[in-house]
């Protein structure tokens, strides 16, 4: 999946960037219609999204990463959901700065 900014994804899904941000932060639950728009913009089928089989196992995924990213993934996985979201917010800041 290609990397998109919130603005780019919102534009592709024909929704506002602020609404998308609220959905990402679990402040709002999107309607099925809005979810379909987001999935279409991401080129993810409903079947892929709702499938219980989300792809490779965690071990297979970890095997694709170098040592530093494996360590980072394991540390993030051990965090609470709230703390993991904070780390993701920090990563987004770095991504924005490096554009």
C-alpha positions in Angstrom: 0.0 0.0 0.0 1.4 3.4 -0.9 1.9 6.0 1.8 -0.7 8.8 1.7 -1.0 11.9 3.8 -4.4 12.4 5.6 -5.2 15.2 3.1 -4.4 12.9 0.1 -6.5 10.1 1.5 -9.3 12.4 2.5 -9.4 13.9 -1.0 -9.4 10.5 -2.7 -12.2 9.3 -0.4 -14.1 12.6 -0.8 -14.3 13.3 2.9 -12.8 16.0 5.0 -9.3 15.7 6.4 -10.5 16.6 9.9 -13.2 13.9 9.8 -10.6 11.3 8.7 -8.3 12.4 11.6 -11.2 11.9 14.0 -11.8 8.4 12.6 -8.1 7.5 12.9 -8.1 8.7 16.5 -11.3 6.7 17.3 -13.3 9.8 18.0 -15.8 8.9 15.3 -16.9 5.6 13.8 -17.4 6.0 10.0 -20.6 4.9 8.4 -20.4 1.9 6.1 -20.6 4.2 3.2 -17.7 6.3 4.4 -15.7 3.2 5.2 -16.3 2.0 1.7 -15.0 5.3 0.3 -11.8 5.0 2.4 -11.3 1.4 1.4 -11.8 2.3 -2.3 -9.2 5.1 -1.9 -6.8 2.7 -0.4 -7.5 0.1 -3.0 -8.5 -2.4 -0.4 -11.4 -4.7 -1.1 -14.2 -5.3 1.5 -13.2 -8.9 1.4 -9.6 -8.1 2.3 -10.7 -5.7 5.0 -13.2 -8.0 6.7 -11.1 -11.2 6.2 -9.8 -12.9 9.3 -6.7 -13.9 7.5 -4.7 -10.6 7.4 -1.7 -12.1 5.6 1.6 -13.4 6.9 2.2 -14.5 10.4 3.9 -12.2 12.9 7.0 -14.3 12.8 7.1 -14.2 9.0 6.6 -10.4 9.2 9.4 -10.0 11.7 11.7 -12.1 9.5 11.4 -9.4 6.8 12.7 -6.7 9.1 16.3 -5.8 10.1 17.3 -6.1 13.7 16.6 -2.5 14.7 13.0 -2.6 13.2 12.4 -6.0 14.8 13.3 -4.5 18.2 11.2 -1.4 17.6 8.2 -3.6 16.6 8.5 -5.8 19.7 8.8 -2.8 22.0 5.8 -1.0 20.4 3.8 -4.3 20.6 4.4 -4.4 24.3 2.9 -0.9 24.9 -0.6 -0.1 25.8 -2.9 0.9 23.0 -2.8 4.5 24.1 1.0 4.6 24.3 1.3 2.9 20.9 -1.0 5.6 19.4 1.3 8.2 20.9 4.3 6.6 19.2 2.4 6.5 15.9 1.6 10.3 16.3 5.4 10.9 16.8 6.2 8.9 13.7 3.7 10.9 11.7 5.4 14.1 12.8 8.8 12.8 11.5 7.1 11.8 8.3 5.7 15.2 7.8 9.1 16.9 8.5 10.8 14.6 6.0 8.6 15.5 3.0 
